[in-house]
Amino acid sequence: MDMAVTRAGIYHYDEFDREFLRERVAEFRGQVARRLDGALTEDEFKPLRLMNGLYLQLHAYMLRCAVPYGVLSSDQMRQLAHIARKYDRGFGHFTTRQNLQFNWIKLEEAPDALAALAEADLHALQTSGNCIRNVTTDEFAGAAADEIVDPRVYAEILRQWSTLHPEFSYLPRKFKIAITGAPTDRAAIQVHDIGLLAKRGPAGEVGFEVWAGGGLGRVPIIGTKLREWLSEADFLSYMEAVLRVYNALGGRENIHKARIKILVRDVGAARFIEMVEQEFATLPREKFRLDPAVVAGIQAHFASPPFVVLPNAEADLARAVSDNAAFADWVAHNTNPHKQPGYISAIVSLKPIGGIPGDATDAQMDAVADLAERYSFDEIRVTHYQNLVLPHVRQDELFAVWQALDALDLATPNVGTVTDIIACPGLDYCSLANARAIPVAQLLSERFADLKRQYDIGPLTLNISGCINACGHHHVGAIGILGVDKKGEEFYQITLGGSAGNDATIGDIVGPAVPYDDVTDVVERIIRIYLSLRQTGENFLQTYRRAGMAPFKDALHAAA
């Protein structure tokens, strides 16, 4: 099927791109055939499958599909639904890197699944291995009322620059870049290998605040600001300089010490900045200079949809909100202000009470695609909170969108609340995990299911990881939960006070890990302590930062 329909807001591949993907699929098909007939051992095959996003998990192969900077068209979402039906078990899992994982892929069918991705201008390249991974960004990019620069343009530039980069295809370890274009950081830039804040100078010119050396995992570290201002023209040359320093000096002898964050920590921030600036000064500036014509050409792909003037839309929405309390709750929590008068961004919650965070069935994916086609100019976004977004909805059509989502069990009005839980697949799927994450998320979701209670608790991030690799971003949750193995039993370490926003912080460990059966009660006690300490207008993070760890630790020890 031909998916190549050009629409504003979506970057579309040309024939060169498509031929490259077809050739890559054909190459991998031959590699799979050799593995199946025994010509390749698993050790020989492993690097080949990882280069194509195929992991061997506990029960089956997992295929991680790239969703560049979290942007999908309706047709692409439908193709993902088709792959879920034909090659998986009828669902997919959206991740914190704005990707989609299929957890039940058969090896002999993996090339067919990749071919189906390629039909929709999708792939699984650089979703694994020691390379530059999928660049992530703000899920409201191109739509948010507070946006200064559309980060999708520069995320796409980074994608093209990094794809199979000959110098950076075999880095010391995986490398993750995030970019945001609004003063409010919605891309967690301070906990990435490189984090970028796009902004404008005095004359309206585009530039970037550059961070590096952030990351979670075994050694969680908040990044170091390298530059307050980097000009657009020098954008790629500076990225090249940072990667060259890391590629040359990043430790390869120990997988746990091979990330750029360890290099920055060990040499010191000042020395690292000095080395990057020295490398940057040696680069032939014209060779790497970002041509304004290139930027303009890519910007054309992200032109605004054909918005119309809607003088009555806001009033229509206000009436619908006043007439329906359930709709009012959803609007209050699951929408984001739009830059275009009369429009709004709608967040599709993939966190139903008792559900698996980030999972969507093939039928739900098809339905969201239909809604995007009808109400959101064919655009869908994947968030790093494991939800979806319809970015461009008319306010006078929002009630109809809500009704449709509600019928699909996709309208839980819980975005930003205690039940909007981030969770990795954990020990239910992942061969690296020490403990389950999904059942813990389900139990907590059910414990705090009452909406009135959720809203009283207020904004709170609750993140769960099944191992120290921190795919669930537990370090930056206001409440973080990390699964650990104690003599074959599942225990969970609790952290408090984490944040991935402008005030990024790594959470503090409360005390000894607690057994699986106690996790829900422990979180319950933490919430009750917070509510007893909260001052007027405070959220959990503000209360914790004011009151400190002591009252939480004392109360938890007293209850133990």
GUZA-969898 format. One record per residue (C-alpha): x, y, z. Coordinates in steps of 0.001 Angstrom, whole numbers, padded with zeros to 6 digits, always signed. Example, Ala and Ser with C-alpha at 12.3 -4.5 7.8 and 13.67 -1.06 7.14 Angstrom:
2
+012300-004500+007800
+013670-001060+007140
***
This chain:
560
+000000+000000+000000
+001226+003534-000742
+001360+005693+002356
+003163+008606+000687
+000545+011331+000991
+002056+014744+001708
+000419+016653+004563
+001515+019672+006548
+003032+018860+009926
+004523+015489+008911
+007972+014987+007436
+007712+012702+004403
+010516+010650+002936
+011555+010960-000690
+012255+008046-003024
+015894+007876-001907
+014766+007325+001695
+012243+004694+000687
+014688+002785-001489
+017190+002809+001370
+014593+001277+003720
+013635-001365+001150
+017287-002340+000713
+017773-002460+004476
+014775-004785+004892
+016064-007055+002118
+019478-007207+003769
+017943-008096+007136
+015716-010719+005511
+018852-012507+004359
+020411-012239+007816
+017304-013723+009450
+017289-016586+006936
+020898-017378+007816
+020069-017317+011532
+017100-019634+011043
+019099-022177+009035
+021953-022111+011546
+024530-020324+009404
+024671-017552+012038
+024955-018175+015771
+022980-016021+018203
+026186-014177+019128
+026838-013424+015452
+023225-012462+014825
+022762-010242+017886
+024484-007084+016561
+022655-007468+013249
+019204-007692+014824
+019912-004858+017249
+020798-002620+014300
+017235-003281+013128
+015533-002712+016481
+014969-006375+017287
+015564-007463+020899
+015384-010952+022375
+013294-010644+025526
+012138-013142+028154
+009409-014785+026072
+009805-013591+022493
+011458-011072+020235
+010555-007427+020751
+010572-004970+017841
+011108-001336+018787
+009738+000965+016090
+011081+004493+015799
+008592+007346+015952
+010881+010293+015151
+010279+013080+017692
+006949+011412+018510
+005065+012492+015371
+002726+010131+013509
+000254+010559+010683
-003109+008811+010706
-001898+006405+008012
+001210+005583+010003
-000845+004841+013106
-003099+002578+011047
-000064+000717+009789
+001131+000223+013354
-002305-001196+014176
-002016-003523+011172
+001385-004762+012377
-000042-005300+015877
-002809-007475+014420
-000749-009448+011917
+002608-009874+013607
+001957-009364+017336
-000914-010121+019713
-003121-007169+018877
-001471-004406+020879
+001611-002212+021117
+003420-000430+023950
+004282+003279+023666
+007511+004145+025459
+009171+007050+027230
+011286+007671+024106
+008125+008281+022078
+008591+004932+020308
+006344+001883+019956
+007306-001633+020983
+005793-004901+019782
+006527-007587+022367
+005567-010823+020599
+007334-010797+017237
+008283-014097+015600
+011809-014065+014209
+010768-015469+010840
+008183-012670+010494
+010389-009802+011664
+011492-008819+008114
+007841-008694+007012
+007027-006425+009948
+009933-004137+008997
+008730-004116+005391
+005287-003074+006601
+006866-000256+008609
+008780+000903+005541
+005543+001114+003538
+004464+003857+005939
+007801+005723+006021
+008608+004111+009369
+011504+001914+010498
+013342+000553+013523
+016790+001963+012777
+018789+003343+015702
+016256+002181+018270
+018972+000032+019826
+022730-000305+019841
+025519+002137+020650
+024367+004893+018356
+022370+008123+018449
+018848+007022+019342
+015476+008486+018401
+015521+012240+019073
+012658+013181+021383
+010843+016455+021789
+007840+018283+023191
+004616+016438+022357
+002897+019790+021753
+005546+020980+019275
+004058+023196+016596
+000882+023633+018605
+001673+024900+022121
+000635+028432+023015
+003928+029042+024830
+006166+027779+022018
+008961+030065+020822
+010597+027786+018235
+009147+024647+016622
+011609+021960+017788
+010426+019402+015212
+012419+021194+012525
+015690+020767+014406
+014795+017277+015609
+014409+016297+011949
+017741+017920+011127
+019313+015895+013926
+017635+012736+012616
+019029+013233+009135
+022476+014144+010457
+022680+011216+012864
+021166+008427+010770
+023995+005992+010075
+026540+008724+010752
+029816+007036+009737
+031727+008341+012762
+029033+007822+015377
+027519+004436+014484
+029660+002636+017079
+029788+004941+020076
+030956+003789+023527
+027278+003492+024506
+023819+004542+023373
+023322+008284+023018
+020068+010162+023574
+019164+013703+022499
+016080+015726+023473
+014994+019154+022277
+012289+021551+023398
+011165+024890+021994
+009218+026443+024863
+010342+028002+028163
+008617+025138+029980
+010765+022058+029464
+008448+019254+028358
+011243+017069+026944
+013384+016434+030064
+016460+017961+028407
+018572+017990+031585
+018579+014200+031894
+019750+013456+028347
+023182+012935+026855
+022530+016169+024963
+019602+018438+025824
+018645+021433+023711
+016404+024392+024459
+015589+026225+021231
+015038+029947+021727
+015310+033306+019964
+017841+036092+020259
+017261+039859+020371
+016653+040064+016611
+014389+037011+016521
+017161+034685+015355
+017042+031033+016400
+019625+029701+018827
+020011+026986+021423
+020851+026519+025061
+022965+023347+025174
+023154+020797+027984
+025167+017576+028053
+026076+014758+030382
+022676+014134+031879
+021143+010716+032258
+019395+008220+034507
+020194+004531+034946
+022836+003189+037310
+024350+006645+037919
+021643+009326+037640
+023073+012764+036891
+021592+016151+036003
+023305+017528+032914
+025803+020379+032629
+024976+023526+030705
+027624+023848+027983
+026356+026989+026329
+023758+029639+027000
+023613+030452+023285
+024529+028480+020173
+023642+030008+016823
+021517+028095+014345
+024359+028185+011819
+026662+026366+014258
+024035+023879+015416
+025407+020765+013690
+029070+021647+014076
+028644+021944+017855
+026758+018620+018003
+029622+017132+016000
+032138+018530+018497
+030327+017106+021531
+030007+013665+019934
+033652+013648+018807
+034901+014363+022316
+032681+011665+023748
+033533+009145+021023
+037256+009680+021573
+037305+009710+025374
+034221+007789+026515
+035260+004658+028380
+034651+001499+026355
+036189-000974+028779
+033226-000934+031202
+029655-000832+029896
+028479+000797+033127
+030950+003670+032789
+030687+004291+029059
+028035+007018+029021
+028900+010661+028420
+027624+011555+031894
+030497+009557+033416
+033010+011305+031168
+031695+014738+032195
+031721+013735+035858
+035219+012310+035761
+036964+015115+033841
+034862+017854+035421
+032343+020157+033800
+034800+022981+033144
+037346+020711+031456
+034682+018981+029371
+033339+022322+028128
+036898+023380+027312
+037486+020198+025268
+034228+020624+023355
+035015+024250+022568
+038492+023295+021392
+037091+020600+019107
+034427+022987+017868
+037115+025567+016991
+039006+023048+014864
+036057+022010+012715
+035852+023480+009204
+032965+025809+009896
+031655+026037+006342
+031559+022267+005948
+029262+021897+008949
+027419+025203+008700
+023652+024742+008795
+022434+026303+005568
+019335+028519+006014
+017971+027001+002804
+018112+023549+004384
+016283+024818+007455
+013647+026496+005291
+013163+023324+003253
+012560+021247+006359
+010370+023948+007901
+008118+023670+004858
+007263+020123+005928
+006066+021471+009263
+003923+024309+007964
+000852+024994+010069
-002293+023117+009054
-005026+025131+007326
-006536+026564+010494
-009748+028561+010141
-011082+031501+012115
-013403+030211+014853
-014928+033215+016643
-017464+031120+018588
-015424+028009+019357
-014250+029109+022791
-017769+030006+023860
-019082+026683+022524
-016472+024829+024565
-017299+026833+027686
-020975+025894+027363
-020163+022213+026909
-017913+022304+029982
-020597+023938+032090
-023194+021392+030965
-021206+018216+031629
-019110+017666+034769
-017292+014594+033422
-016305+016484+030285
-015184+019413+032421
-012848+017146+034409
-011354+015796+031190
-010842+019258+029699
-009204+020478+032906
-006644+017656+032924
-006308+016280+029397
-005894+019374+027234
-003160+021915+026535
-003541+025514+025261
-003013+025979+021523
-001230+028819+019743
-004135+029172+017298
-007294+030820+018694
-010227+028437+018691
-008075+025284+018838
-006760+023072+021630
-004527+019986+022049
-006243+016884+023434
-004276+014308+025434
-005373+010703+024949
-004732+008887+028217
-003260+005404+027858
-003610+004971+031621
-007083+003553+032327
-007594+002589+035952
-006094-000864+036389
-004640-000829+032871
-001089-001210+031596
+000558+002200+031147
+001374+002929+027509
-000468-000023+025969
-002929+000445+023116
-004826-002217+021207
-004924-002386+017429
-008572-001276+017535
-007683+001720+019705
-004829+002683+017387
-007146+002504+014384
-009751+004579+016189
-007231+007250+017228
-006073+007392+013606
-009665+007963+012497
-010126+010716+015093
-006886+012392+014024
-007974+012283+010395
-011353+013802+011194
-010465+016263+013943
-006685+016909+014050
-005378+017382+010511
-004131+013773+010438
-001587+014381+013216
-000908+012281+016322
+001838+012696+018891
+003406+010202+021288
+004422+011653+024667
+007314+010582+026863
+004665+010079+029547
+003337+007170+027440
+000183+008918+026288
-000974+010181+022878
-001969+013662+021721
-004338+014989+019069
-002516+018307+018655
-004942+020447+016621
-008577+020039+017695
-011223+022709+017198
-012630+023727+020558
-016172+023453+019231
-015476+019812+018262
-013706+018815+021466
-016869+017417+023058
-017345+015025+020133
-013697+013944+020411
-014151+013299+024133
-017267+011215+023535
-015445+009097+020965
-012435+008592+023245
-014666+007727+026181
-016269+004951+024165
-012780+003554+023499
-011686+003676+027179
-009197+006386+026197
-010682+009329+028066
-009509+008738+031627
-009222+012319+032971
-006020+011673+034884
-003159+013328+033021
-000668+014727+035528
-002262+012948+038478
-001077+010093+040677
-002596+007502+038286
-000863+008904+035191
+001918+006432+035963
+005013+005873+033847
+006061+002206+033914
+008472+000108+031900
+007474-003461+030859
+009543-004840+033747
+009893-008518+034516
+006719-009388+032615
+008709-008953+029387
+012236-007637+029851
+015213-009957+030292
+017125-007214+032134
+014462-006557+034776
+014768-007536+038431
+011108-007063+039322
+007692-006459+037864
+006599-002908+037112
+003247-003381+035381
+001380-005063+038290
+002692-002417+040696
+001357+000311+038407
-001999-001454+038167
-002324-001844+041932
-001434+001803+042557
-003831+002935+039857
-006636+000997+041510
-005725+002248+044992
-006009+005880+043876
-008831+005353+041380
-011230+007866+042936
-011064+010997+040789
-011959+013350+043607
-009043+011981+045582
-006668+012245+042613
-007587+015877+042109
-007215+016627+045803
-003715+015130+045788
-002896+017396+042866
-000086+017235+040276
+002236+014333+041001
+004529+012164+038871
+004775+008514+039883
+007337+006557+037861
+008223+002857+038069
+011254+000974+036712
+011819-002761+036864
+015603-002400+037029
+018409+000098+037461
+018424+000930+033737
+015533+003271+034610
+013395+002925+031480
+010515+004060+033696
+012390+007259+034684
+011909+006523+038379
+014761+008855+039355
+012812+011917+038183
+009419+010978+039564
+008082+012979+042493
+007608+009444+043771
+009937+006933+042139
+009802+003162+042487
+012711+000904+041494
+012428-002871+041393
+015370-004751+042911
+016132-008423+043472
+016821-009585+047023
+017745-013274+047038
+015206-014038+044322
+012409-011920+045809
+010999-008710+044373
+011657-005619+046473
+011163-001965+045635
+013274+001056+046501
+011307+004292+046943
+012656+007736+046031
+011060+011141+046621
+011502+014596+045140
+012532+013866+041555
+011672+016128+038641
+012380+016118+034890
+011314+019723+034268
+013111+023051+034400
+013869+022345+038069
+015279+018902+037266
+016353+016892+040308
+017175+013288+041126
+014942+011779+043796
+016215+010892+047268
+016066+007310+048570
+013642+007125+051497
+015023+004021+053159
+015403+000252+052757
+013574-001408+049870
+010137-002825+050641
+008613-006123+049459
+006148-006290+046575
+003121-006738+048837
+003920-003537+050774
+004528-001083+047910
+000967+000160+047578
+000592+000741+051317
+003929+002563+051467
+002899+004933+048681
-000417+005432+050458
+001419+006487+053621
+003680+008838+051652
+000640+010515+050125
-001038+010874+053524
+002102+012411+055026
+002210+014897+052157
-001435+015846+052629
-000880+016391+056346
+002096+018670+055653
+000799+020493+052589
+000336+024238+052766
-002232+026091+050686
-001510+025845+046963
+001388+023417+047268
+001799+020301+045158
+003692+017212+046309
+007078+018341+045017
+006784+021769+046625
+005805+020265+049953
+008659+017776+049854
+011213+020447+049012
+009992+022643+051844
+009568+019955+054500
+012467+017711+053487
+012884+013975+053789
+012700+013695+057609
+008908+013702+058161
+008404+011133+055406
+011181+008867+056640
+010103+009133+060282
+006481+008357+059522
+007362+005421+057278
+009695+003925+059869
+007065+004388+062571
+004502+002551+060455
+006876-000297+059540
***
